[in-house]
Amino acid sequence: MSEEQRVILRDVEAIAIPSGAPIVVKKGTPFQVIQAMGGNYTVLCQGSFLARIAQKDADALGETTAGEVPRTAGEGLPQGPVDENMVLERLREVFDPEIPVNIVDLGLVYDCVISPREDGRYDVRVKMTLTAPGCGMGPVLAQEAESKIAQIPGVATAQVELVWDPPWTPAMITEEGRMQLGLI
């Protein structure tokens, strides 16, 4: 995303990329929006470090809404039993902050187990990986994925586990992801 440089309008909590550490970006810090996807912004601050800023703090960037507004619980999803397609659709709203492709099309989601409960709701367990094992954004992405899954009507619990086997390779990117990246 090419954009002129602006300044942060108020102190704002952010996540440092790629460490995943919480930081505060100070008012007046020059920035450029690199990516606005999944309700979050990836910004290049002072031309030297990347930070992820949540949609709820878009006003600090001078934005009124995120590039893609997350749905509220159940909005746009069919009612009834929870299935893998519903889970994957929600996970397509979670984006790697450095690569403009969602975690499903990047090939980061390895497994999805949906277990019915006696109360008619469902427990959902997902295994996912990262493009690099040392990436500090792993817990941030896993938490965001859990939050998206938990918004599906009928989901009682959502658990996302980070795994490293098999190791991720670019060959795991879906055809859709390759098209988004201009690889085909």
C-alpha positions as CSV (number, residue, x, y, z in Angstrom):
1,M,0.0,0.0,0.0
2,S,1.6,3.3,-1.1
3,E,0.6,6.3,1.0
4,E,2.0,9.6,2.1
5,Q,3.6,9.9,5.5
6,R,1.3,11.1,8.3
7,V,1.7,11.4,12.0
8,I,0.1,9.5,14.9
9,L,-2.7,11.7,16.4
10,R,-2.5,10.4,20.0
11,D,-0.5,7.9,22.0
12,V,-1.7,4.4,20.9
13,E,-1.1,0.9,22.1
14,A,0.3,-1.4,19.4
15,I,2.1,-4.6,18.8
16,A,5.7,-4.5,17.6
17,I,6.3,-6.6,14.4
18,P,7.8,-9.2,14.3
19,S,8.6,-9.5,18.1
20,G,4.9,-9.4,19.2
21,A,5.8,-7.2,22.1
22,P,3.2,-4.6,23.3
23,I,4.4,-1.0,22.6
24,V,3.1,2.5,22.7
25,V,3.5,4.6,19.6
26,K,3.7,8.2,20.7
27,K,1.6,11.1,19.4
28,G,3.5,12.8,16.5
29,T,5.3,9.7,15.3
30,P,5.6,9.8,11.5
31,F,4.0,6.7,9.9
32,Q,2.8,5.1,6.7
33,V,0.1,2.4,6.4
34,I,1.6,-0.6,4.9
35,Q,-1.4,-2.9,5.2
36,A,-5.0,-2.5,6.3
37,M,-6.6,-6.0,6.4
38,G,-8.8,-8.0,8.8
39,G,-9.6,-4.9,10.8
40,N,-6.0,-4.2,11.7
41,Y,-3.3,-1.8,10.4
42,T,0.3,-2.6,9.8
43,V,2.2,0.7,9.9
44,L,5.8,1.7,9.3
45,C,6.8,4.1,12.0
46,Q,9.5,6.7,11.5
47,G,10.7,4.6,8.5
48,S,12.3,2.2,10.9
49,F,9.9,-0.2,12.7
50,L,6.6,-2.0,12.0
51,A,3.7,-1.9,14.4
52,R,0.2,-3.5,14.3
53,I,-2.6,-1.2,15.4
54,A,-6.1,-2.5,16.1
55,Q,-9.2,-1.2,14.4
56,K,-10.5,0.2,17.7
57,D,-7.5,2.6,17.6
58,A,-8.0,3.7,13.9
59,D,-8.7,7.2,15.0
60,A,-5.1,7.6,16.2
61,L,-4.2,7.1,12.5
62,G,-6.8,9.6,11.3
63,E,-9.0,6.8,10.0
64,T,-12.7,6.5,10.7
65,T,-12.9,2.8,9.8
66,A,-10.6,-0.1,9.1
67,G,-10.0,-1.2,5.5
68,E,-12.0,-4.4,6.3
69,V,-14.5,-4.2,9.1
70,P,-14.7,-7.4,11.2
71,R,-18.2,-8.9,11.5
72,T,-20.1,-9.1,14.7
73,A,-20.9,-12.5,16.2
74,G,-22.8,-14.5,13.7
75,E,-23.2,-11.8,11.1
76,G,-23.1,-13.2,7.6
77,L,-22.8,-16.8,8.8
78,P,-25.4,-19.5,8.4
79,Q,-27.2,-20.7,11.5
80,G,-27.1,-24.3,12.5
81,P,-24.4,-26.8,13.2
82,V,-20.8,-25.5,13.2
83,D,-18.7,-27.0,10.4
84,E,-15.2,-26.7,9.2
85,N,-16.1,-24.3,6.3
86,M,-17.6,-21.9,8.8
87,V,-14.4,-22.0,10.9
88,L,-12.1,-21.5,7.8
89,E,-14.3,-18.6,6.6
90,R,-13.7,-16.8,9.9
91,L,-10.0,-17.6,9.9
92,R,-9.8,-15.9,6.4
93,E,-10.3,-12.7,8.4
94,V,-7.0,-13.2,10.2
95,F,-4.0,-11.7,8.3
96,D,-0.3,-12.0,8.7
97,P,0.8,-8.5,9.5
98,E,3.7,-8.6,7.1
99,I,2.2,-10.6,4.2
100,P,-1.2,-9.4,2.7
101,V,-2.7,-12.9,2.7
102,N,-4.9,-14.5,5.3
103,I,-3.7,-17.4,7.4
104,V,-5.8,-20.0,5.6
105,D,-4.6,-19.1,2.2
106,L,-1.0,-18.8,3.5
107,G,-1.4,-22.5,4.4
108,L,-0.9,-21.9,8.1
109,V,-4.0,-23.7,9.3
110,Y,-3.2,-27.4,9.6
111,D,-6.2,-29.0,11.5
112,C,-9.7,-28.2,12.6
113,V,-11.6,-30.4,15.0
114,I,-15.2,-29.6,15.9
115,S,-16.7,-31.5,18.8
116,P,-20.4,-31.3,19.7
117,R,-21.4,-30.8,23.3
118,E,-24.4,-32.1,25.2
119,D,-25.8,-28.5,25.4
120,G,-26.0,-28.3,21.6
121,R,-23.0,-26.0,21.2
122,Y,-19.5,-26.9,19.9
123,D,-15.9,-26.9,21.0
124,V,-13.5,-26.0,18.2
125,R,-9.8,-26.8,18.2
126,V,-7.5,-25.6,15.5
127,K,-3.8,-26.3,14.9
128,M,-1.9,-23.7,13.0
129,T,1.7,-22.8,12.4
130,L,3.7,-19.7,11.4
131,T,5.9,-18.9,8.4
132,A,8.9,-18.8,10.8
133,P,9.1,-20.6,14.2
134,G,10.7,-17.6,15.9
135,C,8.0,-15.1,15.0
136,G,6.8,-13.3,18.1
137,M,3.5,-12.6,16.4
138,G,2.4,-16.2,16.9
139,P,0.5,-15.7,20.2
140,V,-1.1,-12.5,18.7
141,L,-2.3,-14.4,15.6
142,A,-3.5,-17.4,17.7
143,Q,-5.5,-15.1,20.0
144,E,-7.1,-13.3,17.1
145,A,-8.0,-16.6,15.4
146,E,-9.6,-17.8,18.7
147,S,-11.6,-14.6,18.9
148,K,-12.8,-15.0,15.3
149,I,-13.9,-18.6,15.9
150,A,-15.6,-17.7,19.2
151,Q,-17.9,-15.3,17.3
152,I,-19.4,-18.2,15.3
153,P,-23.0,-18.8,16.6
154,G,-23.0,-22.1,18.6
155,V,-19.3,-22.1,19.4
156,A,-18.8,-22.7,23.2
157,T,-15.0,-22.7,23.2
158,A,-12.3,-22.0,20.7
159,Q,-8.7,-23.1,21.1
160,V,-5.8,-22.5,18.7
161,E,-2.6,-24.4,19.2
162,L,0.6,-23.3,17.5
163,V,2.5,-26.3,16.1
164,W,5.7,-26.7,14.1
165,D,5.3,-30.1,12.5
166,P,5.2,-30.2,9.6
167,P,7.3,-27.1,9.1
168,W,5.6,-24.5,6.9
169,T,7.0,-23.9,3.4
170,P,5.8,-21.6,0.6
171,A,4.5,-24.7,-1.2
172,M,1.6,-24.7,1.3
173,I,0.2,-21.4,0.0
174,T,-3.1,-22.0,-1.7
175,E,-3.8,-21.0,-5.3
176,E,-5.8,-18.0,-4.1
177,G,-2.9,-17.0,-1.8
178,R,-0.4,-17.3,-4.7
179,M,-2.7,-15.1,-6.9
180,Q,-2.8,-12.5,-4.1
181,L,0.9,-12.5,-3.9
182,G,1.4,-12.3,-7.7
183,L,3.1,-15.7,-7.8
184,I,0.9,-17.0,-10.6
